């Protein structure tokens, strides 16, 4: 059970999202996907604001570009996030990533 926030493009299509759910002693935000880092920050900020004063976890990779912003929001860096993927095979090709959005926060470190 979680909560989602979304952004919409001018034609009304969902263009980004961030999901927050109970996790351990607080909440985890992720996955979060958006077209750019500024939009990802706005989506994640909505959850941080809602759960202000609670323990909140956001699993990201170094490539996300969110680390400085997350630190400025008061989240401590406690380890590195690694996006795990299953190797592709000739029979099961990897799904192609969207050109419009990219992942900024992982569903969970072990789930990507």
N, C-alpha and C positions, 0 to 999 in steps of 0.2 A: 504494500500500500504506500503510495507516494503521491507527490504533488508535482505537476509540470507547469512551467511557464513557457510561452512561445512568443516568437516574433513573427510577423506576417509581412509579406511583400505587398506592394501596391495593388496587386491583383487578388489579394486575400489568401494566397497560399502560405503555408507554414514555411518560414525561411530559417528558423533556428529554434532550439529548445534546450531546456535544462530541467532535469528531474531531480527531486530531493526526496529521500526516504529515511525512515528511522534506521539507525545502524548503531549497534553497540550501546555506548553511553550517550549518544546524541543523534546526529544526522550525517548522511553522506550526500553530497551533491555530485551527480553524474549518472548517466552520461550527459554531456553538454556538447551541442554542435551548433555552429554558426558560420556565417560567411567570413567573419573577421574577428580579431581579438577584442575590439571595442564592444561588439554585440555580445560576445561570449561573457565579457565582464558584466554587462548590464543584466544578462539573464541570471548569472550566478549571484550577482548583488541582490536580486529580488529575494532569493532564498536566504542569503546571509542576513538581510534586513528582517525577514520574517522570524528567523531563529536566533536573533541577537541575544547574546548572553548564554547560549547553549554551546555544547561541543559540536563543531561542524568539521567534517573531513571533506577534502576535495582532492582526488587522485588525478594528477596530471603528468605529462611527460615534459622533459626539458624543451622540446620543440614547440610546445603549446604557446610559449611566451607569456604565460600567466603568472609565473613565480613572483616577479617584483610587485605586481598588483595585489596578489593574494597576501604577500607579506605586509603590504601597506594596509590591508584590511584587518590585520591582526592574526592571520593564520601563520603558525610556525612551520617552517620546512623541517620535516622529520625523516625524510627518506626520499629515494628516487622512485618515480613511477615508471613502469615498463609496460608498454602496450603489447600484450601477447597475441600472437596470431597462429593459426594452424597452417603448416606448410601446404601449399597447393600441390595438386597432382594433375596429371593430364586428364583424369576422370572428373576431378572436382576443382575447377579453377576458382581462385579467390574472387569474391564479388568486387566489382569495380567501385572505387570511391567516387562520390559525387564531386563534380567540379564546382558546385555552388556552395558547399559547406565542408567544414572539416571538424574533427573531433578535438575539443579543448579539455574536457574532463572525462575520465574513463568511468564506465559503469561500476567497476571495481578493478583494483589493480590486476587481479587474476582473470578478469573477464574481458577487459578492453572495451 
